[in-house]
Amino acid sequence: MNKDYLGILTEIDKYEESSPERLLFLSVIFQALLDATKEKTRVESSRTSVERANARAWFFCSVGVTCENFEYVCENAGMDAQYTRSFALKVINSKEIKYVRQRIRRVLDKS
C-alpha cells in the first residue's frame, strides 16, 4: 500500500470526527468522488457518463461559477481547494479504487 493511498484512507477516517455542518459539505465532496470514479461499462446510460464527466469537471475547474461552487464547498468542509483537487486526483488514479469507493460508501452510509 503506497503513501498516497494511506493519505486517502486517513482523510476518509477523519470524516467521522466532524461537526454536522462539516459532514454535509464533506458528503458533497465524497459523493462527487463516487460519481467521478464510477466504473465505465459498455451498457451504462448516457446520464451516468454525463454525471461522471460533470463530477470530474467540478473537481478540476479553474474559473467560473462551477469553480466558485467547488471552492465554497471546500471552504465549508474545512478543506483547502488545492489539496482537495490533489486528493481527488489521487483517488481517481488509485489502483485500488474499488476499495476506496467501498470505504467512502461505508462512511456515507453511517451519517
C-alpha positions in Angstrom: 0.0 0.0 0.0 1.6 3.3 -1.1 1.8 6.6 0.9 -0.8 8.3 -1.2 -3.3 5.6 -0.6 -2.8 5.8 3.2 -3.4 9.5 3.0 -6.7 8.9 1.2 -7.8 6.5 4.0 -6.8 8.9 6.7 -9.0 11.6 5.1 -11.9 9.2 4.9 -11.4 8.2 8.6 -11.3 11.9 9.7 -14.8 12.3 8.2 -16.4 10.6 11.2 -15.0 13.1 13.6 -16.6 16.1 12.0 -19.4 18.5 13.0 -22.8 18.0 11.3 -22.2 21.1 9.1 -18.8 19.9 8.0 -20.2 16.5 7.4 -22.7 17.9 5.0 -20.0 19.6 2.8 -17.7 16.6 3.1 -20.5 14.4 1.9 -20.8 16.5 -1.2 -17.1 16.0 -1.9 -17.2 12.3 -1.2 -20.4 11.8 -3.4 -18.6 13.7 -6.2 -15.7 11.3 -5.8 -18.0 8.4 -6.1 -19.6 9.9 -9.2 -16.2 10.7 -10.7 -14.8 7.2 -10.1 -17.8 5.2 -11.2 -16.6 2.4 -13.4 -17.4 2.7 -17.1 -19.4 -0.1 -18.5 -20.5 -0.9 -22.1 -24.2 -0.6 -21.2 -24.2 2.5 -19.0 -26.7 5.2 -19.6 -25.7 8.5 -21.1 -26.8 10.1 -17.8 -24.1 8.1 -15.9 -21.5 9.2 -18.4 -22.5 12.8 -18.0 -22.5 12.6 -14.2 -19.0 11.2 -14.2 -17.8 13.9 -16.5 -19.5 16.6 -14.5 -18.1 15.4 -11.2 -14.6 15.3 -12.7 -15.1 18.8 -14.2 -16.3 20.1 -10.8 -13.0 19.0 -9.1 -10.7 20.3 -11.8 -12.4 23.5 -13.0 -10.3 26.7 -12.6 -12.7 29.6 -13.4 -16.4 30.4 -13.4 -19.4 29.5 -11.3 -18.5 25.8 -11.0 -15.1 26.7 -9.6 -16.7 29.1 -7.1 -19.1 26.4 -6.1 -16.3 23.9 -5.6 -14.3 26.4 -3.5 -17.3 27.3 -1.4 -18.0 23.6 -0.7 -14.3 23.0 0.2 -14.2 26.1 2.5 -17.3 24.9 4.4 -15.9 21.4 4.6 -12.7 22.8 6.1 -10.6 21.7 3.2 -8.2 23.6 1.1 -9.4 23.6 -2.5 -6.0 22.8 -4.0 -5.5 20.0 -1.5 -9.0 18.6 -2.3 -8.2 18.7 -6.1 -4.9 16.8 -5.4 -6.8 14.3 -3.2 -9.4 13.8 -5.9 -6.8 13.2 -8.5 -5.1 10.6 -6.2 -8.5 8.9 -5.7 -9.4 8.9 -9.4 -5.9 7.5 -10.3 -5.8 5.0 -7.4 -5.0 1.4 -8.4 -7.2 0.3 -5.5 -10.2 2.4 -6.5 -12.8 -0.3 -5.7 -11.6 -0.4 -2.1 -11.5 3.4 -1.8 -15.1 3.6 -3.1 -16.2 1.0 -0.7 -14.7 2.9 2.2 -16.3 6.1 1.1 -19.7 4.4 0.8 -19.4 2.9 4.2 -18.7 6.2 5.8 -21.5 7.9 3.9 -23.9 5.2 5.0 -23.1 5.9 8.7 -24.0 9.5 8.5 
